[in-house]
């Protein structure tokens, strides 16, 4: 009887400790890495203490049938106390979104920038040239550069590298939003990514998009010279 009570107490303590440790990594069915959880919760805890805003990260494999990411986020919001910002990643759908409640919290961070598919000016110009259907759309693509999640998710990876890519992308985005919220309150976060790490990531992005731009130039030049040869052969 005493052993049973002791075991029950241990289980209760373990469950309570686990729930505390997982407070800001609210759901994680994807990465499942204790170090990742520790980093996220360190930033979330400091952000809450200094600004009063709770920033939650949610990562799930998939949604229920016919459920949208917006519906899923509304369900999550009903479980959490405001003010709260929820960053959600759906692995199988490769979708990311950020929900803020109350909506006034959107003024604390730039959602369009965080979720931009373009990390750099070069990338945004390339996207504007290739995909924009109007001047206003091209202007928007260029102005909303600086994405900290989607450019990393778009990179190729194999095997265990895929989960590592997810963790880097979501940590990068989580830290970005946290730092913007902190900056809005005129405070800094000692637990977030340092400037050295950001500079290193920026260098990798410049190299990455430089390769893409080079490939586009080679492709365009190839088509141009083929058309020129065809016209000469006629």
C-alpha positions as CSV (number, residue, x, y, z in Angstrom):
1,X,0.0,0.0,0.0
2,X,2.8,2.4,1.0
3,X,4.7,1.4,-2.2
4,X,1.7,2.1,-4.3
5,X,1.2,5.5,-2.8
6,X,4.9,6.3,-3.3
7,X,4.7,5.2,-6.9
8,X,1.6,7.3,-7.5
9,X,3.3,10.3,-5.9
10,X,6.4,9.9,-8.2
11,X,4.1,9.7,-11.2
12,X,2.3,12.8,-10.2
13,X,5.6,14.7,-9.6
14,X,7.0,13.5,-12.9
15,X,3.8,14.5,-14.8
16,X,3.8,18.0,-13.1
17,X,7.4,18.5,-13.9
18,X,6.9,17.4,-17.5
19,X,4.0,19.8,-17.9
20,X,6.0,22.7,-16.6
21,X,8.9,21.9,-18.9
22,X,6.6,21.7,-21.9
23,X,4.7,24.9,-21.1
24,X,5.7,26.9,-24.1
25,X,6.4,23.9,-26.4
26,X,2.7,23.2,-26.1
27,X,2.5,20.3,-28.5
28,X,5.4,18.4,-30.2
29,X,4.7,15.3,-32.3
30,X,7.5,16.1,-34.7
31,X,10.9,17.0,-33.2
32,X,10.7,15.3,-29.8
33,X,14.1,16.5,-28.7
34,X,14.6,17.4,-25.0
35,X,17.3,20.0,-25.8
36,X,15.0,21.6,-28.4
37,X,12.2,21.7,-25.8
38,X,14.6,23.2,-23.2
39,X,15.6,26.0,-25.6
40,X,12.1,26.9,-26.6
41,X,10.8,26.9,-23.0
42,X,13.8,29.0,-21.9
43,X,12.9,31.7,-24.4
44,X,9.2,31.4,-23.6
45,X,9.7,31.7,-19.9
46,X,11.9,34.8,-20.2
47,X,9.5,36.4,-22.7
48,X,6.5,35.9,-20.4
49,X,8.4,37.2,-17.3
50,X,9.5,40.4,-19.1
51,X,6.5,41.2,-21.3
52,X,3.5,39.3,-20.0
53,X,3.0,37.7,-23.4
54,X,3.0,33.9,-23.7
55,X,4.5,32.5,-27.0
56,X,3.5,28.9,-27.7
57,X,5.0,26.6,-30.3
58,X,2.8,23.8,-31.6
59,X,4.1,21.1,-34.0
60,X,1.9,18.2,-35.1
61,X,2.0,15.6,-37.8
62,X,-1.3,16.3,-39.4
63,X,-4.8,17.7,-38.8
64,X,-8.1,15.9,-38.4
65,X,-10.0,15.3,-41.6
66,X,-11.5,18.5,-43.1
67,X,-9.9,20.6,-40.3
68,X,-8.1,23.7,-41.4
69,X,-5.0,25.2,-39.7
70,X,-7.2,28.2,-38.7
71,X,-9.7,25.9,-37.0
72,X,-6.9,24.0,-35.2
73,X,-5.5,27.3,-33.9
74,X,-8.8,28.5,-32.7
75,X,-9.2,25.3,-30.8
76,X,-5.8,25.8,-29.2
77,X,-6.5,29.4,-28.4
78,X,-9.6,28.3,-26.4
79,X,-7.3,26.2,-24.2
80,X,-4.8,29.0,-23.5
81,X,-4.9,32.1,-21.4
82,X,-4.6,35.5,-23.2
83,X,-2.4,37.3,-24.1
84,X,-1.0,34.6,-26.2
85,X,0.7,34.1,-29.5
86,X,0.5,30.6,-31.1
87,X,3.0,29.5,-33.7
88,X,1.8,26.3,-35.5
89,X,3.6,23.8,-37.8
90,X,1.7,21.0,-39.6
91,X,4.4,18.6,-40.8
92,X,2.5,16.6,-43.5
93,X,0.9,19.7,-44.9
94,X,4.1,21.7,-44.6
95,X,2.1,24.7,-43.3
96,X,3.0,27.3,-40.7
97,X,0.8,30.0,-39.2
98,X,0.8,32.4,-36.3
99,X,-2.3,33.3,-34.3
100,X,-2.4,36.2,-31.8
101,X,-5.1,36.7,-29.2
102,X,-6.1,39.4,-28.6
103,X,-5.6,40.6,-32.2
104,X,-3.8,43.7,-30.9
105,X,-0.7,41.5,-30.3
106,X,-0.2,41.5,-34.1
107,X,1.2,45.0,-33.6
108,X,4.1,43.5,-31.5
109,X,5.6,41.5,-34.4
110,X,5.6,41.4,-38.2
111,X,3.8,38.2,-39.2
112,X,4.2,38.8,-42.9
113,X,8.0,39.1,-42.5
114,X,8.3,36.1,-40.3
115,X,6.3,33.9,-42.7
116,X,7.8,35.3,-45.8
117,X,9.2,32.6,-48.2
118,X,12.1,35.0,-48.9
119,X,15.0,35.4,-46.4
120,X,17.0,38.0,-48.3
121,X,16.6,40.9,-50.7
122,X,18.0,38.8,-53.5
123,X,15.5,36.1,-52.8
124,X,12.6,38.5,-52.7
125,X,13.6,40.1,-56.0
126,X,13.8,36.7,-57.7
127,X,10.4,35.7,-56.3
128,X,8.9,39.1,-57.5
129,X,10.4,38.6,-61.0
130,X,9.2,34.9,-61.3
131,X,5.8,35.0,-59.5
132,X,4.4,38.5,-59.1
133,X,1.4,39.2,-61.3
134,X,1.4,43.0,-60.7
135,X,3.6,45.8,-59.5
136,X,1.8,45.9,-56.1
137,X,2.3,42.2,-55.6
138,X,6.0,42.5,-56.6
139,X,6.4,45.4,-54.1
140,X,4.8,43.4,-51.4
141,X,7.0,40.4,-52.0
142,X,10.1,42.5,-51.8
143,X,9.0,44.5,-48.7
144,X,8.1,41.4,-46.8
145,X,11.5,39.7,-47.1
146,X,13.3,38.4,-44.0
147,X,11.4,35.1,-43.6
148,X,12.9,33.1,-40.8
149,X,10.9,29.8,-41.2
150,X,9.8,29.0,-44.7
151,X,13.2,29.5,-46.5
152,X,14.7,26.8,-44.1
153,X,11.8,24.4,-44.6
154,X,12.2,24.7,-48.3
155,X,15.8,23.4,-48.2
156,X,16.3,19.8,-49.2
157,X,17.1,17.2,-46.5
158,X,17.2,13.5,-46.2
159,X,16.7,11.0,-43.3
160,X,17.4,12.4,-39.9
161,X,18.3,15.7,-41.4
162,X,14.6,16.4,-42.1
163,X,13.8,16.6,-38.3
164,X,16.9,18.7,-37.8
165,X,15.6,21.0,-40.5
166,X,12.2,21.3,-38.8
167,X,13.9,22.1,-35.4
168,X,16.1,24.8,-36.9
169,X,13.3,26.4,-38.9
170,X,10.8,26.5,-36.0
171,X,13.4,27.6,-33.4
172,X,14.5,30.3,-35.8
173,X,11.0,31.6,-36.2
174,X,10.1,31.3,-32.6
175,X,13.2,33.3,-31.5
176,X,12.4,35.9,-34.2
177,X,8.8,36.5,-32.9
178,X,10.0,36.4,-29.3
179,X,12.7,39.1,-30.0
180,X,10.2,41.3,-31.9
181,X,7.7,41.1,-29.0
182,X,10.5,41.9,-26.5
183,X,11.7,44.8,-28.6
184,X,8.2,46.2,-28.7
185,X,8.4,46.3,-24.9
186,X,11.9,47.7,-24.9
187,X,13.5,44.6,-23.3
188,X,16.1,42.1,-24.5
189,X,16.1,38.3,-24.2
190,X,19.3,36.7,-23.0
191,X,18.0,33.3,-23.8
192,X,17.3,33.9,-27.5
193,X,19.6,33.5,-30.4
194,X,22.6,35.8,-30.3
195,X,23.7,38.2,-33.1
196,X,26.6,35.8,-34.0
197,X,24.2,32.9,-34.7
198,X,21.9,35.3,-36.7
199,X,24.8,36.5,-38.8
200,X,25.9,32.9,-39.5
201,X,22.4,32.0,-40.6
202,X,22.2,35.1,-42.8
203,X,25.5,34.1,-44.5
204,X,24.1,30.6,-45.2
205,X,20.9,32.2,-46.6
206,X,22.9,34.5,-48.9
207,X,24.9,31.6,-50.2
208,X,21.7,29.5,-50.6
209,X,19.8,32.2,-52.6
210,X,23.0,33.1,-54.5
211,X,23.1,29.5,-55.8
212,X,19.4,29.8,-56.8
213,X,20.0,33.1,-58.6
214,X,23.0,31.6,-60.4
215,X,20.9,28.7,-61.5
216,X,18.2,31.0,-62.8
217,X,20.8,33.1,-64.8
218,X,22.3,29.9,-66.3
219,X,18.8,28.7,-67.2
220,X,17.8,32.0,-68.8
221,X,21.1,32.3,-70.7
222,X,20.7,28.7,-71.9
223,X,17.2,29.4,-73.3
224,X,18.3,32.7,-74.9
225,X,21.3,31.0,-76.7
226,X,19.1,28.1,-77.8
227,X,16.5,30.4,-79.3
228,X,19.3,32.4,-81.0
229,X,20.7,29.2,-82.5
230,X,17.3,28.1,-83.7
231,X,16.7,31.4,-85.4
232,X,20.1,31.2,-87.2
233,X,19.3,27.6,-88.3
234,X,16.0,28.6,-89.9
